[in-house]
Amino acid sequence: MNSTRKIVLLNLFCILFFYSVDAQKIVGVKTNIPHWATVTPNIGIEVAFWNNMTFELSGGYNPFEFGDGQQWKHWIIWPEVRYWFWEPFNGHFLGLHGVFAEFNVGGLNLPFDRLAALKDRRYQGALNGVGLSYGYTWIVGNSLLLEVTGGAGYGRLNYDVFSKGKEGFKINEGRKHYFGPTKGAVSVAYVF
């Protein structure tokens, strides 16, 4: 293909890609408030790309250890394509998201029976999955938004189980298929 044809096709693609996107609402930067409650710094960016469609990439990273073999170390990434019923960054939306994470968690006394094993053990592994989400965004100020979203789907867990502590020995390993919640957020966003 000659260079003139490539340039014409590239320009046509760019015009179609940004067709009918509201010029005042193209990019949003956000943070998930409940994720901060787990001492996990996080950030997300969302870009409008076609009519009522946006792409969001958000993630969090927790490198912290709390002493006495307690740790809640993890990173997580959620890519998501969203369809907005009204307009991007306003009102109801449906999404298709992925979830990719690695974790190293243990020595924690949590109030959930299902996670009671975390008190005496450490789990290290990865989660990969996909899900559907629904959310709603309120315009709070000129460029400030409040967003609530939740999603459910499938995840594949691969993990190793260790005795408590950083120097613990390997006890077991596991692989699980998971069906259930895969995303949840109450986010504050700034759109420009």
Stockholm file with secondary structure:
# STOCKHOLM 1.0

chainA/1-192         MNSTRKIVLLNLFCILFFYSVDAQKIVGVKTNIPHWATVTPNIGIEVAFWNNMTFELSGGYNPFEFGDGQQWKHWIIWPEVRYWFWEPFNGHFLGLHGVFAEFNVGGLNLPFDRLAALKDRRYQGALNGVGLSYGYTWIVGNSLLLEVTGGAGYGRLNYDVFSKGKEGFKINEGRKHYFGPTKGAVSVAYVF
#=GR chainA/1-192 SS CCHHHHHHHHHHHHHHHTTTCCTTCSEEEEEEHHHHHTTCCEEEEEEEEETTEEEEEEEEEECCEEETTEEEEEEEEEEEEEEESSBTTBEEEEEEEEEEEEEEEESCCCSCGGGGGGGTEEEEEEEEEEEEEEEEEEECSSSEEEEEEEEEEEEEEEEEEEESSTTCCEEEEEEEEEEEEEEEEEEEEEEC
#=GC SS_cons         CCHHHHHHHHHHHHHHHTTTCCTTCSEEEEEEHHHHHTTCCEEEEEEEEETTEEEEEEEEEECCEEETTEEEEEEEEEEEEEEESSBTTBEEEEEEEEEEEEEEEESCCCSCGGGGGGGTEEEEEEEEEEEEEEEEEEECSSSEEEEEEEEEEEEEEEEEEEESSTTCCEEEEEEEEEEEEEEEEEEEEEEC
//
